[in-house]
Amino acid sequence: MKISKLDNTKLYYLASPYSGKTKNKKLNKQIENKRFEAVTSFAAKLFVENEIKCILPITTSHIMAKVYKKPLGVSWDYWKRYDTKLVESSDVLLVLCLDGLEESTGVQAEIELAKEFGKPIYYVDPETLEVSRKPR
């Protein structure tokens, strides 16, 4: 189904991979910036074009780190309590299928949390904007 068919009365938790996992810190920062821009741009499109409201953990944490001028934790253990409460508060988990999805500890944990809380899970292809119940 197309993204425009999502129920805009629901609150979506928008999950996506973030951290770079290479040994090169500069490359990891580039990966994180690229993923931040992709998920933030996607969320803006969802809201402007379809009035779909999202909880944005990547956008929020990336901006907080930039404004705070100190790195925030990048491990799942660091974010687990924060994200657990946000997933629980949402109606639906929406997973943006960016590169790195399968390797993302955080996204995989968020998917498991959504299952535990009985939340529907949808996967979105960022290029086609097709939504499905299974990852691409």
N, C-alpha and C positions, 0 to 999 in steps of 0.2 A: 504494500500500500504506500501511497505517497504521504509525505510528512504533513501535508495539509489536512489529512484525515484524522490526525490525532485530536483527542478531546481537549479543547483549550480551557475547560473548566478545572482540569487536573493540575497538580503541581508535580513537575518532573525533576528528578535528580539527574543531572547530566554528568555521566561518568565518561572519562576518557583517559588514555595513558598520558603521562607527563614526563617523568624522569628519564633522562638519558642514561644508558647503562654501559657506556664505553669506558675505557681507562683514560680517555682524554677529557679533562674538565672543560676545556673550551668548546669542544664538540658537544658535550652534554648540555652546556648552557644554550647552544644554538638549537639543539633538539627541543629543549624545554620552551624556548621562546617561540619556535615554530608551532609547537603543539598548543601553547597558550593562545597564540593568535588564531589558530584554526578553531579551537573550541569556543573562544570568545566571539569570533565572527559568526560562527554557526548559531550560537545562542541569540545573538542580536538579530539574525535573519529569522529565527523562529519567532521571536517576540514581535518584530516589526511586521512581518508578513502574515503571521498566523495567530498572534496574541497568545503564544504558548509561553507559559511562565516556568522558569527553571531555577533550581538551586545550582549554583556554579562553584563547586569547590576548587577547581583549578584556577579559574579566573580570580576568585577571591584570594586564595593563598599566594598566587603569583604577584598580585598587586600589593598585598600586605608585606611581602618580603621586599619588594622594591621601595615602598614608602618607609618601612621600618629600617631599611638600609642594613639589614643583617639577614643572613640566610635563616630560613625556617627549616625545621626538620623535614627530611625527604622520605623517611622510612614509613611504612605502613603503621608500625607500632606508634610512631609519633602522632599520626592523624586518626588512628582507629576510633577513639572515643568521639571525636568531633564528627567524623563522617558517619559513624553509626547512628548518631542522633539525627543527622540530616537525612539519611536514607529512611530511617523510621518515620520521620515527619513528612516525607514525600508520599505521593500517591502511586507514582510509577518510576521505575528506573529506566532511563534512556541512555544507551551506550553508543557513543560516537566511535565508529570503527576506524580509528586512525592506526597508522603503523605502530607496532609495539603493543597492541592490545593483548595478544596472547601472553606476552612476557610481563605485563604489568601486574605486580602483586596487588596494588591498590584496587584496580578495576576488578580483578578476579575476586578479591575479598568483598567488594561492593555488590557484585553479582550474588555471591553466597548470602550476604546480609539481606538482600532483596528477597531471595528465596525463603530465608528464615522468617521474614516479616510478611510473607505472602503477597509481595508486590509484583505486579506484572512487569516483565522485562522486555524491552524492545531494543533492537539493534538498528542503527542507521548507517547507511553507506554515505560518506560525506560527499561523494561525487554525484551520485544519482538521486540522493535524498529518499531512496527507497527504505521503507521501514519493514522489518521482519521480526519474527519471534526467535530467529536463530542468527548467530553471527555469520557474516559474509564469508 
